[in-house]
Amino acid sequence: MATTVTHETVSPPLGVVAPRFRPPTGASSASSRSLDGEWRFRLFPHPDTGVTRDDAGADWDVLAVPGHWQLAEAPTAWPYGTPAYTNKLFPFPVEPPFVPDDNPTGEYRLTFTLPEDWPADGATLLRFEGVDSWFEVALNGESIAHSHGSRLPTEVDITARVQPGENLLAVRVTKWSALSYVEDQDQWWLSGIFRSVSLEHRPVDGLDHVAVVADYDHTTGTGSLAVTAESLLGGRIDPAAVRVRIAELGVDADASTAVEVAVEPWSAETPRLYAVEVTTAGETVRLDVGFRRITIEDAVFLVNGRPVKLRGVNRHEFDPLRGRSVTPERMLEDVLLMKKHHVNAVRTSHSPPHPHFLDLCDRYGLYVIDENDLETHGFENVGNVGLPMKATTEDGASFETFTWDGNPMDDPAWTDVLVDRVTRMVKRDGHHASIVMWSLGNEAGRGINIAAMADRVRELDPTRPVHYEGDYSSDEVDVYSRMYATSQETELIGRGVEAPLARADLDARRRRMPFLQCEYAHAMGNGPGGLSDYDALFDRYPRLMGGFIWEWIDHGLLRTDEQGREFHAYGGDFGERFHDGTFIADGLVLPDRTPAPSLIETAAVFTPVRLDPTDDGAALLVRNRYSFRDTSHLAFTWTAHRGEETLAAGEIDLHLEPGASARVAPPSDLAVPHDGDAPVWWTLAAVQREARGLEREWLADGDAIASGQVLLAAPAALAPATGRATAEADGALVAGGARFDRRGSLTQLLGLGVEELRVDAWRAPTDNDRRSGMWTGPSDEERWRSVGLHLLAERKVRAAVRDEAVSVEARTAGPTTGAGFRTAYTWRPVADGSDAVDLHVTIDPEGRWPESVARLGLLLVLDVDVPDDARVAWHGFGPEESYADSGRAARGGAWERTLGELQTRYTHPQENGARRGVTRAEIALPDGPLVIEVGEVRRGREPQLGIELSARPWSDLALEEAAHPHELARDGKLWLHLDVAQHGVGSAACGPGVLPNAQLHAAPVSMHLRFSRG
């Protein structure tokens, strides 16, 4: 062992065993012992800790392995330093391979006893599944290995050094190392032995590495199995000495015999696995093998000969208490949530996952892009200060147009390191049927090492395509991959008419590739918007193979504040001076794995059976988007319903083969009432008949996997109000239960004090509002602030009783601009013996407005303290929130939630909770319900169904200023937004902004509302 090796040395790991496969836990007959548990630990400020390798650390602290030292006592204490988050910029000076002297270093010690029954023959290995970032291993006082590759395994042969009885294992781990420059992966910087450690016995004649190729010929239904085996010392094992058995198929042959047999193929839809037993004289290993073939033909991605769309998510490994030290239970929770919500693919951003996760993907059925432990994103800034970070290249890509100075991807000194990393990934994971593609890494720029890694991957496994997004010429890979391409550009690529490359040969080659959005639809906070637009393009164009939403989970770390209140922390919450804030909270599930509304929307968009309204709105187009399954497992049931009432129900006999579709209309003899106070909907649902096998873990009999609706009848018009308003002697105006001061300000409504009623065009900015789409400014928030939408104030122009109604004219505007809204309110008593009152309001914009406004409607603030458990019932779209470009999951009907449940507690507070298409709402108040009925609503000249309703116990300002949900405090008022419309949400935080079809522009709007007390 060279004494000059340090954490700043650029070389592959030293003193380690050659990479090999990792069978599932318990799948080998060889002996194994976990070393997980309590280790001795001490943290030092520098790598030169001064501690000798034979120091057992008897008086040191105790730390759990696996785990990160920064999270040792989370969520209440941080004795070993705190986590830190940066997206891409390195949190230290960029001078590879050097890192700062201030480099926290953990010394780990474990005294273990070799079991008495531990085999005396063969070899004993020490296996680390994952250590961040660089580490040195010593046994019984002698340094024996140095390794890195934080999310990759390391094995060390300790046969000659381990002794009977007690042994002292010493591991020194640095936070920063030269290898940190290739692990800049948009996540918390967390350190330590965070995956399991074990002793592994390798028998004489053992199966140290097994490579399995399980091919499938869809034209004959035949599977073919090729098994090769290697030993640590002897290389490839004679195939005649390797026995292969598949009991279910009657296969019992040596590995030199070609195995060809009729099989059921593996796919994510039908994850059929066979138990394959591989045996030598020294060991038996059991692998779950799926037969399948991955090909690309005519720019189309195929599985088992059929086109497959990847409707996927990017998944970092994360737990809010344990960081990247994720338990098997958490992994299973992720997989079942994905299956339940129709996700069929996972990209393991941006490193190989824990191997057990891949076992689960095999078993439950998820297509996987296994990604190398590589990202050098921070080099994007080096040498390019002052240049635009995003621009348009000759091939239409909106990314790097300049060199990343010093980037390891283009440095021959790093070639061996990077090739070693992909080798370890492919060797470890190659037997998994779920892996359909290898990825060389993420956001590591361009350079010579792309080809070096790609060549190595193909040498090890020629059966799967190679992916890498960073070089848009795609000359070394098999798919054309981009991230955050706009829907407009995606359509051009789907049509094959995207901007050409300068070199004709590369351009022609790339046009023969399928196109993959390896990241898109950035799910930060309230969003993404526009997911349906992308999905429609994926369906329309065969070349588009789908994509992976960024990302699966908010990386909020659980912690407590001074009052003991728990919250999920993001960048800056640990006192970091350099961080990227909320950008780590960008998932479809909240940190505790509560599905965000975006996951419900994803399920509705991704569902394998789509039921979409036809262009004429009179029927539904039912499409079977499965590649391999017909719809025999589904029942198609329908209901006609109005409010809470079911008018009729039935079932449609519909059987669709994969890829087939049918137009389905409501029964022609269905009686449709047109005189009710709620819309009449016809809802068709694809319902699970009987969940079988593993499906029962995420499905129940009768679960609807998809639904669609036809509007049969709008609500009947509200009867005209005929009461008379009056003016009192003191100048006050009265219209039924509505009272106004002499200026025309509403002071009471149905016995409730009114804090404010005015036009509103602002919202608490979403994370997407705060950023400029596709890196072009200004952001929506900046545009809105430029015309003072956040500081709107209303001036009453005149108020009087006219035509027996209270008529109030007003103008609402913000500072700095002449733009404003001219508003006319007309209040008239209903005259039905109650205090019910009608409001007709028209809002007309004046002056020059920005490209969009946040909302158009009324803000009504009532002086009433409504408890969180107060019920809010409505007729409209629900049950969850929806917006103009994220409403596929919303269904028309009658819904009920508590006031507390109407709030979406995003990790970073922002606009949330809107319910669209509301035609009636009833809010339970302490002294009786408040009812809001909606008559005609117009946006411009076009009528629309209902309003957008939001109800909150705090103001938009409080929502905007809160950094975390627990900081939101009830203020004793009920804040109601009664909007004609809101601006969409888009995904401008990283990607396109709100598409034109969901933008809200200043335009005349009008509403007719009726207020009563039920």
Protein Blocks (a to p, Z undefined) as FASTA:
>chain_A
ZZkbcfkbccddehiacddddddehiafbdcddfbdcddddddfbfblopafklgolmmc
cddddddfklmmcckbcfeopadddfklccbdcddfbdcfblcdddddddddddfklcfe
hjdddddfbdcfbdcddeehiafbdcehjlbccdddfklmgcghjddddddddfbdfklm
mmcgopaddedjfbdcddddddehiafbacddddddfknopacdddddddfklopadfkl
pccddfknopacdfkbccddddddddfklccddddddddfkbccdddddddddddeehia
ceehiacdddddddddddfklomaccfklmmmmmmmmmmnopabdcdddbdddfklmmmm
mmnopaddddddddfklmmmgopghiafbdcdfkopacdfbdcehiaklcfklmmmmmmm
mmmmmmmmmmpmklgbdcfbehebjajklmmmmmmmmmmommbccddfklmnlpmbcbdc
dehiafklmmmmmnopaccdfblklmmmmmmpccddfbghiaehjadehklmmmmmmmmp
mklgbdadddfbdcbdcdddfkopacdddehilopabdehjmlmccfbdfkopacfklmm
mmmmmpmbdcdddfkopaccdddfbfkbccklpccdddddehjbcfbdcdddddddehia
cdddddfklccdfkbcbdcddddddddfbdghjllmmpcehiafbdcdddfbdcdddddd
fbdcdddfkopacehjbccdfkopafbgghiacfbdcddfbdcddfklmpcehhiacdfk
lmmmmnopmmgccddfbdcdeehiacdddddddehiabdcddddddddeklopabdcddd
ddddedjddfbdfbdcddddddddddfklccddedddfbdcdfklmklpccddddddfkl
mpccdfbgcdehiaehiabdcdddfkbpcddddddddehjbccehjdddddfbdfklmmm
pmbfklpccehiacddddfbdcdebjmlnccdddfklcccdddddddddddeZZ
